[in-house]
Amino acid sequence: MPHPLLPLVKAQINLDHDLDDALLEHKIATAEAWCATFLGVHEIPAPVLTEAVLQLAAYWYAEREAVTSGPMGMIPFGVHDLLRPYAEVVTGHVSI
């Protein structure tokens, strides 16, 4: 059964064939795991998580290699902006 976000990711990157579906499903699963790990939580409003996963999966689909001949960016700022309000902040300070 295809991942429920697969059609949205394909629309995000303007892809109209099925040849890369397995690769895209892997990118989606990895993006979901990255978002959950980044936040340290698993309760994220569905539209926010969906948009972050779409952006991240599309970015990873376009930038498939760890090394490129041109400049390589970090994770898209939009992903951080979407997820930051839900991130668990750990400061190391313990109040008694």
GIBELMO-V829928 format. One record per pair of residues at least 24 apart in sequence whose C-alpha atoms are under 10 Angstrom apart, sorted by the first residue. I is the first residue (numbers start at 0). J is the second residue. D is the distance in whole Angstrom. If there is no record, write none. Layout:
i->(I	I)
j->(J	J)
d->(D	D)
//
This chain:
i->(2	2	3	4	4	4	4	5	5	7	7	7	8	8	8	8	8	8	8	8	8	9	9	9	10	10	11	11	11	11	11	12	12	12	12	12	12	12	13	19	22	22	23	23	23	23	24	25	25	26	26	26	26	26	26	26	26	26	27	27	27	27	27	27	27	27	28	28	29	29	29	30	30	30	30	30	30	31	31	34	34	34	34	35	35	36	37	37	37	37	37	37	38	38	38	38	38	38	38	38	39	39	39	39	39	40	40	40	41	41	42	43	43	43	43	44	44	46	47	47	47	47	48	48	48	50	50	50	50	51	51	51	51	51	51	51	52	53	54)
j->(27	28	27	28	49	52	53	53	56	49	50	53	49	50	52	53	54	55	56	57	60	53	56	57	53	57	50	53	54	56	57	53	54	56	57	58	60	61	57	60	56	60	56	57	59	60	56	56	60	52	53	55	56	57	58	59	60	63	52	53	54	55	56	57	59	60	52	56	55	56	59	54	55	56	57	58	59	55	56	78	79	82	86	82	86	86	79	82	83	85	86	87	79	82	83	84	85	86	87	88	85	86	87	88	89	85	86	87	85	86	85	82	84	85	86	82	85	81	78	81	82	85	78	81	82	77	78	81	82	75	77	78	79	80	81	82	78	78	78)
d->(8	9	10	10	8	9	8	9	10	9	9	7	10	10	9	5	8	10	7	7	10	9	10	8	10	10	10	7	8	9	7	9	9	9	6	9	9	9	10	10	10	8	7	8	9	7	9	9	10	9	10	8	5	8	9	7	7	10	6	8	10	8	5	9	9	10	9	9	9	8	10	9	6	6	10	10	9	9	9	8	9	7	10	9	9	9	9	8	9	10	7	9	10	7	7	9	7	4	6	9	9	6	6	9	10	8	7	7	10	10	8	8	10	7	9	10	9	10	9	6	7	10	9	8	8	9	8	8	10	9	7	5	8	9	6	7	8	9	7)
//
